[in-house]
Amino acid sequence: MPEKLKKELGLFQLTLAGVGVILGAGIYALIGVAAGVAGNAIWLSFLIGAVIAALTGLSYAELSSIFRKDAGEYDYIKEGFNKKIALLLGLTIIFAGIVTSATVALGFAGYFSSLLKNSFSIELSIVLIALIITIFLSFINYYGIKESSWFNTVSTIIEGLGLIIIIFLGIKYIGKVDYLEMPPEGFTGILKATALVFFAFLGFDNIIKLAEETKDTQKTMPKAIIISIIISSIIYILVAISAVSVLGWQSLSSSKAPLADVAAASIGGLAFTILVIIALFSTSNTILVTLVTTSRMVYGMAEEKGLPRILALVGKARRTPWLSILIITFLTIIFILIGDIKLVALLSTLSLFITFSFVNLSLIILRYKKPYIERNFIVPLNINKFNIPAFLGCLFSLIMIYYVFISF
């Protein structure tokens, strides 16, 4: 009998996995770029992103209560549409995971290189640092889901603390700027910024890929998805308000380390170093969780025979999908050599908005196609079998695809 993945994750750990990857590199790296597009109303871009994430997250929650496999979206779209469309979108998601890991690894390397240069006058190749951190975190991924989860838990607490610090530092500056002031492009600028900052919401969709390592999956998974989106959205909006209050959107948009500069402007230079260190935990955590979930999706699709069955091999010693991990690591290394943070952020959000459109449509279709299948969670607000949140999630995702394209 082939080895199976080990069930180690409860609600607390699974929610932290979601919050950990959502509160990852995006908010630390992209808030400055997005502020240059949305101005002081950058918080509104995060709010719109939160609404889209929440609507789609509800669809994920119901679908995850029906299907228990690591293949995630592949299963949902296969059942809602057909296997060919599911395979195409599954490969799109895997690609997004690979390029996201590579991009965030380069972001980590930039922070680390800056810290070495400022503190020790040492300069190292950014590519070399990115390769080292990717290989190290891939080893943690291989070593075991429990070890990966504990690294995620520690990093989530640290990166969450960094964002809470930014929120508190901004309290005394609240009211210094007009938070409803529209950017030069008006509401189009707000939506363009949403296309960028939605990269910071990536993560809730990754939780479903840990299904086979989760205890009581059908009850735990929906709760973890919803809770992680709510927590992350509140923190993001408050951080955005705080950041523009302290620096203003012009200074924020020109900063290479925006949140570190917010801290430095509020309480001095030592805060810059502290926030850089926190950013290192944040980016490394995002890399790890993305590597874990992407390799689990490859494993899940192989289990479903959407990919070669050999990719579902699980090692006897560590009980992790070692071949999937090895391949994802190799492909990530390739993209590290050519990564571009802004471009890949847009590519990632583009692939995710396409996927979200199909996931929401799958829920709508399955309500008619398989109305009596067991569901431990049902998305509210329905007209007979037709689900309104899933329809809105699909509609908003399609609208955002347009704004991604005009943002390139």
N, C-alpha and C positions, 0 to 999 in steps of 0.2 A: 504493500500500500504506500503511495507517495506521501511524503511529509507534508503536514499542514501548518499554516501559520499559527502562532501561539496567541491566544486571547489574553491580553494584559490590560487593556484600556477601559476605564470606567468613565462616567460623565465628567468628573473633574479633569482628568487627564485629556480627554477628547476635546472638551471645551477650551482648555489651555492650548492644545494643538491648533485649534481654529483661531483663537485670539492671537497666539504667537505668530502665526504666519501672516495674519491680516495686519497686525501691528508690526510689520517688518520693514523692509528697506524702503518701501514706497513713501511713507510719510516723512522719513528722514531725508530722502534724496530728491523727491519730486515736488515738495510743497513750494520751494522757491521758484522753480520753473513755472508751476501752475499759477503762482501769485502774479507773475509777469503777464499772464493772459487774463486772469479774472480780477486782478486788483484786490482791494480790501474786501470784496465780496467772495473771496476764495472759500469761505466757510459754506457758502451756498452751493458751490460745486461739490463739496464733500456731502452736503445734505442730499443733493440729487443722487449722487453715487450711492448713498446709504439707502435711499428709497428703492433704487433699482436692485441693489444687493438683497434687500429685505424681501421684495416681491419674488425674486428668483429663488432666494433661500427657502421660502415657503414651499415652492415646487420641489426643490431638492429634499426638503424635510419629508413631504408625503411620499415621494418616489423612493427615498432611502428606507422608508418603513415597509415598502413592498419588496424591494430587491436588496439582498444582503451581501452581494459580492463586491470585491474590490474594483471591478471593472467600471463601476459608477455610471457615468454618462453613456458609456458604450451600451450597457444593459438597457438604460432608459430609452435611448434613441432606437435601439434595435427592436424593442417591443413596441414603441410608438410608431416607428416608420418601417425600416428594414435593415438588414445586416450590412448592406453596402454603404448606406448613409452613415450608419453607426461606426463602421470601420474608418471611414474618411474623417469623421469628426473626432473619433478616438485618437487617430494619428495627429490631428491638429492640436488636441489638448496635450499630447505627449511632447510635441514640438514646442508648444508654449512653455511647458515645464522645463524643458532643456534650456531654451534661450533665456528664460527668467533666471534659472540657476546661474547661468554664465554671466548674465548682466549684474546680478546682485553680488556675485563673487568679485567682479571688477569694482563694484561700488565698495565692498569691504576692503579691497586692496588699496583703493584711493584713500580711504580713511586711515588705514594702517600705515601707508606710506607717509601721509601727512603727519601722523603722530611721531613716527620715527625721525622724520626730518626736523620737526619743531623741537622735539625733546632731546634727541641724541645726535642730530646732524648726520644721520645715516640715510642714504638713498638706496632703495631696492626697486627692481623692476615690478611694476604693477601686475604685469602678466604672470610673473613668477610667484608673487604673493597669492594671486587668484588661483593658480594651479595648486599651490600647497594647501590652501584652505579647503579647496574642493576635494582633494584626495583625502585629507584628514577627516572631513565630515562624511565622505563616502564610506570610510572605514567604520565610523560610528553607525551609519545606516546598515552596513553589513553585520556589525557585531550583535545588533539586536534591537527590536522595537522598544523594549523597556528602557534600554540605555538611551536611545534616541529621544524617548519621551521625557526622561529625567533632564537631559540637556535642554530640551524645549521648555520644560517647566522653569528651570533656573533662568534661562534667557528671557522668557516671557515676563517674569517678575522684574528683571532688570530693565528691559526695554520699556515695559509699562511704567516703571518708576520714572524713567527719563521723560516720558510724555506727561506724566502727572506733575513733575517738576516744572516743565514748560507752562502748564496750565496755571499753577500757583504763582509762578513768576509774573504772569501776565495780569493777575487780578488787579494790581494797583495801577495798571495802564488802561484798564477797561474804560471806553468812552473817548479815548484820544483820537480815534479815527471814525469816519462814517462807514459803518459796515454795510450799508445799502447802496453805497456809491457804485454805479455801474462802470465797468471797464470801457476803454475806447470802442471796442466792438459790440458793446451792449450785451444782451443776453446770449448772443452767439459766443462771445468770449467766455461766459460762464460755462456753457456747454462744451466748448473746446477744452477748458480746464478740467471739466468732469471726465472727458475722454482720457486725459493724462492721469488725474488722481485716482481713477478707478483701478489703476494698477495697484494702488495701496489697499484695495479691498480684496484682492486675490487671496484666497485662502479658505473661505467658507466652503467653496466647491471641492477643495482638496480633502476635507474631513471624510467624505463618503468613501474615499479610497482606502481608508483604514478599517472598513467594515468587518473584514474577517479577523481582525485583531482586537475587536471591541466586544465587551461583554454585553449581553442582552441588546443586540444591535438595533432591533426595530423600535425600542423605546428610547435608548440612549442617543442614537444618531440624530433624530429630529430635534430633541432638546438642545443638544450641543451646537447644532447649526444655528438655531434661532438665538440662543444666548450669546454666542460668540459675535454674531452680527450686531446685536444691540449694544453690547459692551464696546466693541470697536468703533461703532458709529458715533456714540456719545463722546468718546475720547478724541476722535478725529476732529469733530466740529469744535470742541472746546480748544484744542491745540491750534487750529486755524485761527480762531478768534484771538487767542493769546498772542500768536506769532505776529499778526499784522498790527496788534495793539502796541507791541514793544518796538518793532522795527519799521512798520509801514510797508506797503507792498513793494515800493521801489527798491528799498534796501534788501528786502527779503528775496526779491527776484534776482538780484545781482550776486547773492552769496553762494559760495561753493559748499558751505556747510551751514545751511540756513538755521536749523534748530540750535546748533552750537553757538552761532552768532547771536541768536535770541538770548540764550543764557548769558553770554559774555556781556551783551549790552545791558543786561539787568543787574548782574552781580559781579562782573569782572572776569579776567582772563582765565582763572583756574576753572571756572565753570565750562569754558570752551573745551578744555582737556577732558573733563568729566563727561560731557555730552558726547565727545568723540569716542570715548571708551564704551559708553552705552550704545552708540551707533554700531560699534563693532559687534557687540552681542546681538543687536537687532538684525544686522545683515547676515551674520553667520547662522542665526536661528532660521531666517527665511531660506537660506541656502539648504540647510539640513532638512527642514520640513518639505521643501519642494522636491529635493532629491528622494526623500522617503516616499512621498505620495506619487511621484511620477513613476518610480520603479514599481510601486504597487499597482499602478494602472496597467503597466506593461504585463505584470504578472497576472492581473485579473483578466485582461483581454486574451492572454495565452490560455488561461484556464477555460475561457469561453470559446476557444479555438478561432478567435479572430486574428491572432498572431500565432507564429510557430509554437507548438506545444513545449518545445525545449525551454522557452523563456519562462515557463512556470516552475522550473526546477527550484526546489527548496533544499538548502543545505541541512544535513542531519545534525550537525553540531550546533549551529546558531539558529536554525529554523527561520531563515530569511531567504528571499528570492535572489540568490547570489549572482546568477547570470544576468537577470534584469538590472540589478544594481551596477554590475560591471559595465554593461552596455550604455546605460544612462550616464555613468561617470565619464566614459570615453567620449560620448557625443558632447557632453557639457564642456569638456576640455577643448574640443575642436572649436566650439563657439566662443570660448574665452579669448581665443586668438583674434577674433574679428568682431567682438561685441561692441555695441553702441547703446548707451543707456536709454537715451530718449527714443531712439528708433525702435529698440526692442520692447520698451514699455508700451509703445503704441501697437506694435505687432502682437504683443501678448494680450492687450485689451481687445484688439480686433478679433483675435481667435476666440476669446472668451465671450464677447458679445454675440458672435455667431453661434457658439455653443449654447449660450443661455437662451437664445431665440428657439433653438430646437428642443431644449430641455422643457421650456414652458409649453411649447406646442405638444410635446410628448405627453405631458400631464393632461392637457385638454383632450387629446386623442384617446388616451387610455381610460378616461372617465366614460367614454362611449364604447370603446373596444372591449374593455374588461371591467365593467362596472361592479362586478361582485367579488373581485379579488380582495383579499384581506389587506386592510390598511390600518396601522396602529396610529396614524396621524392623518387627518383630513384638513386640507386648507379651507378656511372659512370663506364666506361671501360667494355663494353660488346661485346661479339662475338655473334651476333644475340640475342638470349634470355639468353645465358650463361654469368654469371657474374664472371669476373676474380678476383676481390677483395674477394668475398665470397669463391671462390675456394682456394685462397691463405690463407685466414683466417682459413679455415677448415684444410688445409694441415699443416700449422704451429702449429695449436692446437694439431693435432695428433702427430707431432714430439715432442712437449713439454710434452705430456703425458709420453713418453718414458723417458725423462730427469727427470720428477718428480719421477718416479719409481726408477731410479738409485740414487736418492738423499735421499731416506729414510734411 
